Amino acid sequence: MVGGMTDVTERRRSEERLAEQAALIDQTRDAIVVRDLRGLVRFWNKGAERIHGRPASAAVGRDIRELVAFDRDQFDAAVGAVVADGVWNGELNAVSADGKDIRLDSRWTLLRDAQGTARSILAVDTDVTERKRLESQFLRAQRMESIGTLAGGIAHDLNNVLAPILMSIELLRLEMEAQERSEILDIIRSAAQRGSDMVRQVLSFARGVEGQRVVVELKHLIRDLSKIVSETFPRNIELCTETAPALRPVLGDPTQIHQVLLNLCVNARDAMPNGGILTVQSSNFTVDEQFASLVPDARCGDYVRIEVGDSGTGIPSANLEKIFDPFFTTKEHGKGTGLGLSTSLAIVRSHGGFIRVQSEPGRGSRFAVHIPATELTSGRPESGTDQIPRGHGERILLVEDEPAVRAVTRQTLEQFGYKVLVASDGAEAVSVFAHNTGQIDMVFTDMMMPVMDGLATIHVLRRMDPEVRILAASGLSLDESAAKEASSGIRHFLPKPYSADVLLSAVAKVLKGSGEIRDPAPEGR
């Protein structure tokens, strides 16, 4: 009798242990599934219910391939591997019962009986769908960071190409009176300035550079945009523009606003693979209390509205709420990052504006960008040699490693009344400065140079003469903040490329000990 009671007690303890183990197995987030070699499910835990969307009562006894829509090739290869090797680890693509794509990190083990005969397969699957999505976003972000680094290098080199062109124009103007030659110079200047703006735009997009806010006449931006569209878009896309005659100015970053409009035009082009009509219309718009109460981000006041419309494929209603999400795209892999509209919305919101969208499948789309109007005026003076400040024999040490930039900068300074000493790098600059102690009124140095860069050069020169006046320049506007953070004492910074009038105005301010020089605003936009 005692022995019988002992057997019952042991059996109960064994059942309790099994119940505890089963409860623990059900607590895990992983799917734990046991199936025989034919694929019939023998065990299906709560984790499997959560991941695959089927209860155990509907799963046990059924073929795993009927329950879970695995990628068939991946699944068959995994089965072959676990039967051959006893274990298999890897990732599987599948579709859950509710139709969602899932990615599983799987560990399979071949289970054998006491005689060593294979009987079943134990599968432990972890749902890594969200982790993979985040990894993909992180990799995209890293790729964008790499693009930003690449853009920075290109910007430095390209700005060194553009700088001599912009400065040479003012020198040539002094020698030319003929109207025809003046028109040619205007064309050269416009092209070089456009190249400079393109560099700013690349850096703004790839690095998120925050540009200076100035009064922007949007009619100029739309004119430039129309030119780009006409020259680069397929001929089967017809561009129609309409600008209100008394369009109000806005306060903003012209490069970023240009980026928004270009993004919308590119999206419109892609929505019309067989051609169509692209419209860009601008008008003044007033938001009243009723409108503001219905539209998110809208505030009462005066706005300028720019509408970009197309006659393309349109946007399905299911996607309208997602189009501004980062990385959301309906384009083929490699043909779109999904950043265009999210970036555009962020830029418009940073300007205090909002975007409205109207679209219908098969009937095209219309994006309306609203930016607050301003009462300010641009007041930008016309460029002319008679307005450019001239020197009076002051001695300037020019430190520049790019020969073309060095040569034309020297000629410009000398043409306008300065005496110039030159150095091709920081080490040579220190030597020239030492041999002309007390005779140099200002140092104009590039920040990116071989041997000894601008920051190191400035530190050495300041130790030699704490009162030395310095004007720094670089093709990368980020160097300005880097120089200041390094406590280098730079108060005057000039981003490349700079025209002769901008350079000479900066030099005059430094020599007079005027306030800090900031990045000059892009022209009239």
C-alpha positions as CSV (number, residue, x, y, z in Angstrom):
1,M,0.0,0.0,0.0
2,V,2.8,2.3,0.9
3,G,4.5,1.6,-2.4
4,G,1.3,2.3,-4.3
5,M,0.9,5.7,-2.6
6,T,4.5,6.5,-3.4
7,D,3.9,5.7,-7.1
8,V,0.8,8.0,-7.1
9,T,2.8,10.8,-5.4
10,E,5.6,10.5,-7.9
11,R,3.2,10.5,-10.8
12,R,1.5,13.7,-9.5
13,R,4.9,15.4,-9.0
14,S,5.8,14.4,-12.5
15,E,2.6,15.8,-13.9
16,E,3.0,19.0,-11.9
17,R,6.6,19.4,-13.3
18,L,5.3,18.9,-16.8
19,A,2.5,21.4,-16.2
20,E,5.0,23.9,-14.9
21,Q,7.3,23.4,-17.9
22,A,4.3,23.7,-20.2
23,A,3.3,27.0,-18.5
24,L,6.9,28.3,-18.9
25,I,7.0,27.3,-22.5
26,D,3.7,29.2,-23.1
27,Q,5.2,32.3,-21.4
28,T,7.9,32.7,-24.0
29,R,7.4,35.1,-26.9
30,D,9.0,32.5,-29.2
31,A,7.0,30.1,-31.3
32,I,7.8,26.5,-30.1
33,V,6.5,23.9,-32.5
34,V,7.1,20.1,-32.6
35,R,6.1,18.3,-35.8
36,D,6.8,14.7,-37.0
37,L,8.8,14.0,-40.1
38,R,5.6,14.1,-42.2
39,G,5.1,17.7,-41.1
40,L,2.1,17.1,-38.8
41,V,2.1,19.3,-35.7
42,R,2.3,17.6,-32.4
43,F,2.9,20.6,-30.1
44,W,2.0,24.3,-30.6
45,N,2.6,26.8,-27.8
46,K,1.1,30.2,-27.0
47,G,4.0,31.9,-28.7
48,A,3.2,30.1,-32.0
49,E,-0.4,31.2,-31.6
50,R,0.7,34.9,-31.3
51,I,3.2,34.8,-34.2
52,H,1.3,32.7,-36.6
53,G,-2.2,33.8,-35.6
54,R,-3.7,30.3,-35.1
55,P,-4.8,28.6,-31.8
56,A,-3.3,25.3,-30.8
57,S,-6.7,23.6,-31.2
58,A,-6.7,24.5,-34.9
59,A,-3.0,23.6,-35.4
60,V,-2.3,20.3,-33.7
61,G,-2.6,17.4,-36.1
62,R,-2.4,19.5,-39.2
63,D,0.4,19.8,-41.7
64,I,2.7,22.8,-40.8
65,R,2.8,23.8,-44.5
66,E,-1.0,24.3,-44.4
67,L,-0.8,26.4,-41.3
68,V,2.1,28.7,-42.1
69,A,2.8,30.1,-45.6
70,F,6.6,29.7,-45.5
71,D,8.7,30.6,-48.5
72,R,8.7,27.1,-50.0
73,D,12.3,27.1,-51.3
74,Q,13.6,28.3,-47.9
75,F,11.5,25.8,-46.0
76,D,12.4,22.8,-48.1
77,A,16.1,23.6,-47.9
78,A,15.9,23.9,-44.1
79,V,14.1,20.6,-43.8
80,G,16.8,18.9,-45.8
81,A,19.5,20.5,-43.7
82,V,18.0,19.5,-40.3
83,V,17.5,15.9,-41.5
84,A,21.0,15.6,-42.8
85,D,22.9,17.4,-40.0
86,G,20.5,17.2,-37.0
87,V,20.4,20.9,-36.5
88,W,19.6,24.0,-38.6
89,N,19.8,27.7,-37.9
90,G,18.7,30.5,-40.2
91,E,16.0,33.0,-41.2
92,L,12.7,32.2,-42.9
93,N,10.1,34.4,-44.6
94,A,6.5,33.6,-44.0
95,V,3.0,35.0,-44.0
96,S,0.8,35.0,-40.9
97,A,-2.8,34.0,-40.8
98,D,-3.9,37.6,-41.1
99,G,-1.8,38.1,-44.2
100,K,1.2,40.0,-42.7
101,D,4.7,39.3,-44.0
102,I,6.9,38.1,-41.1
103,R,10.6,37.3,-40.8
104,L,11.6,34.4,-38.4
105,D,14.9,33.7,-36.8
106,S,14.7,29.8,-36.6
107,R,16.5,27.2,-34.7
108,W,15.5,23.6,-35.6
109,T,16.6,20.4,-33.9
110,L,16.0,16.8,-35.0
111,L,14.6,14.7,-32.1
112,R,15.4,11.0,-31.9
113,D,13.9,8.2,-29.8
114,A,15.9,5.9,-27.4
115,Q,17.1,3.8,-30.3
116,G,18.4,6.8,-32.2
117,T,15.7,6.8,-34.8
118,A,14.6,10.3,-36.0
119,R,11.1,10.9,-34.9
120,S,10.3,14.7,-35.0
121,I,11.6,18.2,-35.5
122,L,11.6,20.8,-32.7
123,A,11.4,24.4,-34.1
124,V,12.0,27.5,-32.0
125,D,11.1,30.6,-34.0
126,T,11.7,34.2,-33.0
127,D,9.7,37.0,-34.8
128,V,12.4,39.5,-35.9
129,T,10.2,41.4,-38.4
130,E,10.3,44.7,-36.5
131,R,14.0,44.3,-35.8
132,K,14.7,43.8,-39.5
133,R,12.6,46.8,-40.3
134,L,14.6,49.0,-37.9
135,E,17.9,47.6,-39.2
136,S,16.8,48.5,-42.7
137,Q,16.0,52.1,-41.6
138,F,19.3,52.3,-39.8
139,L,21.2,51.2,-42.9
140,R,19.3,53.7,-45.0
141,A,20.2,56.4,-42.5
142,Q,23.8,55.3,-42.6
143,R,23.7,55.4,-46.4
144,M,22.3,59.0,-46.3
145,E,25.1,59.9,-43.9
146,S,27.7,58.5,-46.3
147,I,26.1,60.4,-49.1
148,G,26.4,63.5,-46.9
149,T,30.1,62.8,-46.5
150,L,30.6,62.3,-50.2
151,A,28.6,65.5,-50.9
152,G,30.9,67.4,-48.6
153,G,34.0,66.3,-50.5
154,I,32.4,67.1,-53.8
155,A,31.3,70.5,-52.5
156,H,34.8,71.4,-51.4
157,D,36.3,70.6,-54.8
158,L,33.4,72.1,-56.8
159,N,33.4,75.3,-54.8
160,N,37.1,75.6,-55.6
161,V,36.2,75.4,-59.3
162,L,33.5,78.0,-59.0
163,A,35.3,80.5,-56.9
164,P,37.8,81.7,-59.6
165,I,34.9,82.0,-62.1
166,L,32.9,84.3,-59.8
167,M,35.9,86.5,-58.9
168,S,37.2,86.7,-62.5
169,I,33.9,88.2,-63.6
170,E,34.5,91.4,-61.6
171,L,38.0,91.7,-63.0
172,L,36.8,91.3,-66.5
173,R,34.0,93.9,-66.0
174,L,36.7,96.5,-65.3
175,E,38.2,95.9,-68.7
176,M,34.9,95.6,-70.7
177,E,32.4,98.2,-71.7
178,A,30.7,96.6,-74.7
179,Q,27.1,95.5,-74.0
180,E,27.6,92.1,-75.7
181,R,30.5,91.2,-73.4
182,S,28.6,92.4,-70.4
183,E,25.8,90.1,-71.3
184,I,28.2,87.1,-71.6
185,L,29.6,87.9,-68.2
186,D,26.1,87.9,-66.8
187,I,25.5,84.5,-68.2
188,I,28.8,83.2,-66.7
189,R,27.9,84.7,-63.3
190,S,24.4,83.2,-63.4
191,A,25.7,79.7,-64.3
192,A,28.4,79.8,-61.6
193,Q,25.9,81.1,-59.0
194,R,23.5,78.3,-59.9
195,G,26.3,75.8,-59.4
196,S,27.0,77.3,-56.0
197,D,23.3,77.0,-55.1
198,M,23.3,73.4,-56.2
199,V,26.2,72.6,-53.9
200,R,24.2,74.2,-51.0
201,Q,21.2,72.1,-51.9
202,V,23.1,68.9,-52.0
203,L,24.6,69.7,-48.5
204,S,21.2,70.8,-47.2
205,F,19.6,67.5,-48.2
206,A,22.3,65.1,-47.4
207,R,23.5,66.7,-44.1
208,G,20.4,68.5,-43.0
209,V,22.2,71.9,-43.0
210,E,20.0,74.7,-41.7
211,G,20.3,77.6,-44.1
212,Q,19.9,81.3,-43.4
213,R,16.4,82.7,-43.5
214,V,16.0,85.6,-46.0
215,V,13.2,87.3,-47.8
216,V,12.4,85.1,-50.8
217,E,10.6,86.1,-54.0
218,L,9.0,82.8,-54.9
219,K,8.5,83.9,-58.5
220,H,12.3,83.7,-59.0
221,L,12.3,80.2,-57.5
222,I,9.5,79.1,-59.8
223,R,11.2,80.5,-62.8
224,D,14.4,78.5,-62.0
225,L,12.3,75.4,-61.3
226,S,10.6,75.7,-64.6
227,K,13.9,75.9,-66.4
228,I,15.2,72.7,-64.7
229,V,11.9,70.9,-65.5
230,S,12.0,72.0,-69.1
231,E,15.6,70.9,-69.6
232,T,15.6,67.6,-67.8
233,F,12.1,66.1,-67.8
234,P,10.9,63.9,-70.7
235,R,9.5,65.8,-73.7
236,N,6.1,64.1,-73.3
237,I,5.5,66.0,-70.1
238,E,4.0,69.4,-70.7
239,L,4.8,72.1,-68.1
240,C,2.2,74.8,-67.4
241,T,3.0,77.6,-64.9
242,E,0.9,80.4,-63.5
243,T,2.2,83.0,-61.1
244,A,0.0,85.6,-59.4
245,P,1.1,89.1,-60.6
246,A,1.4,90.5,-57.0
247,L,2.8,87.4,-55.3
248,R,3.9,88.2,-51.8
249,P,7.4,87.4,-50.5
250,V,8.1,84.8,-47.8
251,L,10.8,84.5,-45.1
252,G,12.7,81.3,-45.6
253,D,15.6,79.3,-46.8
254,P,15.5,79.5,-50.7
255,T,17.5,76.3,-51.1
256,Q,15.2,74.3,-48.9
257,I,12.0,75.7,-50.5
258,H,13.5,74.9,-53.9
259,Q,14.1,71.4,-52.7
260,V,10.5,71.0,-51.7
261,L,9.2,72.1,-55.1
262,L,11.7,70.0,-57.0
263,N,10.8,66.9,-54.9
264,L,7.1,67.5,-55.8
265,C,7.9,67.9,-59.5
266,V,10.0,64.8,-59.6
267,N,7.2,62.8,-57.9
268,A,4.7,64.2,-60.5
269,R,7.1,63.2,-63.3
270,D,7.3,59.6,-61.9
271,A,3.5,59.5,-61.7
272,M,3.3,60.1,-65.4
273,P,5.5,57.4,-67.1
274,N,3.6,57.9,-70.4
275,G,3.6,61.7,-70.2
276,G,1.0,64.2,-69.1
277,I,0.6,67.7,-67.8
278,L,2.6,69.1,-64.9
279,T,1.2,72.3,-63.4
280,V,2.9,74.8,-61.0
281,Q,0.6,77.5,-59.8
282,S,1.2,80.2,-57.2
283,S,-1.1,82.6,-55.5
284,N,-1.7,84.6,-52.3
285,F,-3.9,82.8,-49.8
286,T,-5.6,83.8,-46.5
287,V,-6.3,81.3,-43.8
288,D,-9.4,82.3,-41.7
289,E,-10.5,80.7,-38.4
290,Q,-12.8,78.2,-40.0
291,F,-10.1,76.9,-42.4
292,A,-7.6,76.8,-39.5
293,S,-9.9,74.7,-37.4
294,L,-10.2,72.1,-40.2
295,V,-6.6,71.8,-41.4
296,P,-3.7,70.6,-39.1
297,D,-0.7,73.0,-38.9
298,A,-2.7,75.8,-40.4
299,R,-2.8,79.1,-38.5
300,C,-4.8,82.2,-39.3
301,G,-2.9,84.7,-41.5
302,D,-1.6,85.4,-44.9
303,Y,0.2,82.7,-46.9
304,V,1.6,82.1,-50.3
305,R,0.3,78.9,-51.9
306,I,2.2,76.9,-54.5
307,E,0.3,74.1,-56.1
308,V,2.1,71.3,-58.0
309,G,-0.3,69.1,-59.9
310,D,-0.1,66.2,-62.4
311,S,-2.4,64.2,-64.6
312,G,-0.8,60.9,-63.6
313,T,-1.8,57.7,-61.9
314,G,-2.9,59.2,-58.6
315,I,-2.5,57.9,-55.1
316,P,-4.7,55.1,-53.7
317,S,-6.8,56.3,-50.7
318,A,-5.1,53.6,-48.5
319,N,-1.7,55.3,-49.1
320,L,-2.7,58.9,-48.7
321,E,-2.1,58.8,-44.9
322,K,1.3,57.2,-45.3
323,I,2.9,59.3,-48.1
324,F,4.6,61.6,-45.6
325,D,6.0,58.8,-43.5
326,P,9.8,58.4,-43.6
327,F,11.0,55.7,-46.0
328,F,7.4,55.0,-47.3
329,T,7.6,54.5,-51.0
330,T,5.6,52.7,-53.7
331,K,8.5,52.8,-56.2
332,E,10.6,49.8,-57.1
333,H,13.6,48.9,-54.9
334,G,16.5,51.2,-55.7
335,K,14.3,53.9,-57.4
336,G,13.1,55.7,-54.4
337,T,14.3,56.3,-50.8
338,G,10.9,57.3,-49.4
339,L,12.5,60.5,-48.0
340,G,11.3,63.1,-50.5
341,L,7.8,63.9,-49.1
342,S,8.8,63.4,-45.4
343,T,11.7,65.8,-46.0
344,S,9.5,68.3,-47.8
345,L,6.9,68.2,-45.0
346,A,9.6,68.8,-42.4
347,I,11.0,71.8,-44.3
348,V,7.5,73.3,-44.9
349,R,6.6,72.9,-41.2
350,S,9.9,74.5,-40.1
351,H,8.9,77.5,-42.2
352,G,5.6,77.7,-40.3
353,G,3.6,76.3,-43.2
354,F,1.6,73.2,-44.1
355,I,0.8,71.0,-47.1
356,R,-2.5,69.7,-48.4
357,V,-2.9,66.8,-50.8
358,Q,-5.8,65.9,-53.2
359,S,-5.5,62.8,-55.2
360,E,-7.7,60.2,-56.9
361,P,-6.5,57.0,-58.7
362,G,-6.4,57.6,-62.4
363,R,-7.0,61.3,-62.1
364,G,-3.7,62.6,-60.9
365,S,-2.6,64.4,-57.7
366,R,-2.3,68.0,-56.4
367,F,0.0,69.1,-53.6
368,A,-0.6,72.6,-52.2
369,V,2.3,74.0,-50.2
370,H,1.4,77.0,-48.0
371,I,4.2,79.2,-46.6
372,P,3.5,82.3,-44.4
373,A,3.9,85.6,-46.3
374,T,6.0,88.4,-44.9
375,E,5.8,92.1,-44.9
376,L,9.6,92.4,-45.2
377,T,11.3,93.3,-48.5
378,S,14.5,91.9,-49.9
379,G,16.2,95.2,-50.4
380,R,19.2,93.5,-52.0
381,P,21.4,96.1,-53.8
382,E,22.4,95.5,-57.4
383,S,26.0,94.3,-57.9
384,G,28.4,96.8,-59.4
385,T,32.1,97.7,-59.2
386,D,31.3,101.2,-58.0
387,Q,29.7,99.8,-54.8
388,I,32.7,97.5,-54.0
389,P,34.9,98.8,-51.2
390,R,38.5,99.4,-52.1
391,G,41.7,99.0,-50.1
392,H,44.4,101.6,-49.4
393,G,47.6,99.6,-49.5
394,E,46.9,97.2,-46.6
395,R,49.0,94.1,-46.5
396,I,47.1,90.8,-46.6
397,L,48.6,87.3,-46.2
398,L,46.6,85.0,-48.5
399,V,46.8,81.3,-47.5
400,E,45.2,79.0,-50.2
401,D,46.4,75.6,-51.5
402,E,44.3,75.6,-54.7
403,P,46.4,77.4,-57.3
404,A,43.5,78.8,-59.4
405,V,41.7,80.2,-56.4
406,R,45.0,81.6,-55.0
407,A,45.8,83.3,-58.3
408,V,42.5,85.0,-58.9
409,T,42.0,86.0,-55.3
410,R,45.4,87.7,-55.3
411,Q,44.6,89.5,-58.6
412,T,41.3,90.6,-57.2
413,L,42.8,92.0,-54.0
414,E,45.6,93.7,-55.8
415,Q,43.2,95.2,-58.4
416,F,41.2,96.8,-55.6
417,G,44.1,98.4,-53.7
418,Y,45.6,95.8,-51.4
419,K,49.2,94.4,-51.2
420,V,49.2,90.6,-51.1
421,L,51.6,88.0,-49.7
422,V,50.8,84.4,-50.6
423,A,51.3,81.0,-49.0
424,S,50.2,77.6,-50.4
425,D,49.7,75.9,-46.9
426,G,49.8,76.6,-43.2
427,A,53.4,75.9,-42.7
428,E,54.5,78.3,-45.4
429,A,52.0,80.9,-44.0
430,V,53.7,80.7,-40.6
431,S,57.1,81.3,-42.2
432,V,55.9,84.3,-44.2
433,F,54.1,85.7,-41.2
434,A,57.3,85.4,-39.1
435,H,59.4,87.1,-41.8
436,N,57.0,90.0,-41.9
437,T,56.3,90.6,-38.2
438,G,54.2,93.6,-37.6
439,Q,53.7,94.3,-41.3
440,I,50.7,92.1,-42.0
441,D,47.2,93.8,-41.5
442,M,45.1,90.6,-42.1
443,V,45.3,86.9,-42.8
444,F,42.9,85.3,-45.3
445,T,43.1,81.5,-45.0
446,D,41.4,78.5,-46.3
447,M,40.4,75.9,-43.7
448,M,41.1,72.7,-45.6
449,M,44.8,72.4,-46.6
450,P,47.5,69.8,-46.6
451,V,50.6,69.9,-44.3
452,M,48.9,72.3,-41.8
453,D,45.2,73.0,-42.0
454,G,43.4,76.2,-41.3
455,L,42.7,75.6,-37.6
456,A,46.2,74.7,-36.8
457,T,47.6,77.6,-38.7
458,I,45.3,80.1,-36.9
459,H,46.3,78.7,-33.5
460,V,50.0,79.2,-34.4
461,L,49.5,82.7,-35.8
462,R,47.5,83.8,-32.7
463,R,50.3,82.6,-30.5
464,M,52.7,84.8,-32.6
465,D,50.3,87.8,-32.6
466,P,47.2,87.6,-30.4
467,E,45.8,90.7,-32.2
468,V,46.1,89.3,-35.8
469,R,42.9,89.9,-37.9
470,I,41.8,86.7,-39.6
471,L,39.2,85.9,-42.3
472,A,38.6,82.2,-42.8
473,A,37.1,80.5,-45.8
474,S,36.1,77.0,-46.8
475,G,34.0,75.1,-49.3
476,L,32.2,73.4,-46.4
477,S,30.0,75.7,-44.4
478,L,30.2,73.2,-41.5
479,D,33.8,74.3,-40.9
480,E,32.4,77.6,-39.4
481,S,30.9,75.8,-36.4
482,A,33.8,73.5,-36.1
483,A,36.2,76.4,-36.0
484,K,34.2,78.2,-33.3
485,E,33.8,75.1,-31.2
486,A,37.6,74.7,-31.3
487,S,37.9,78.1,-29.7
488,S,40.1,79.3,-32.5
489,G,39.0,82.8,-32.2
490,I,37.5,83.1,-35.7
491,R,34.8,85.7,-35.8
492,H,34.8,86.1,-39.6
493,F,34.0,83.2,-41.9
494,L,33.4,83.3,-45.7
495,P,31.9,80.2,-47.4
496,K,33.1,79.3,-50.8
497,P,32.5,80.1,-53.6
498,Y,32.4,83.8,-53.1
499,S,32.2,86.6,-55.6
500,A,34.6,89.5,-55.7
501,D,32.2,91.9,-54.1
502,V,31.4,89.5,-51.3
503,L,35.1,88.9,-50.7
504,L,36.1,92.6,-50.8
505,S,33.2,93.5,-48.5
506,A,34.3,90.8,-46.0
507,V,37.9,92.0,-46.1
508,A,36.8,95.6,-45.5
509,K,34.8,94.5,-42.5
510,V,37.6,92.5,-41.0
511,L,40.1,95.4,-41.4
512,K,37.7,97.8,-39.8
513,G,37.0,95.4,-36.9
514,S,33.3,95.2,-37.7
515,G,30.9,92.5,-36.5
516,E,30.9,88.9,-37.4
517,I,30.5,88.0,-41.1
518,R,27.9,85.4,-41.8
519,D,27.1,83.3,-44.8
520,P,25.7,85.7,-47.4
521,A,22.2,85.0,-48.6
522,P,21.7,83.4,-52.0
523,E,20.9,85.8,-54.7
524,G,17.4,87.3,-55.0
525,R,15.4,84.1,-54.4
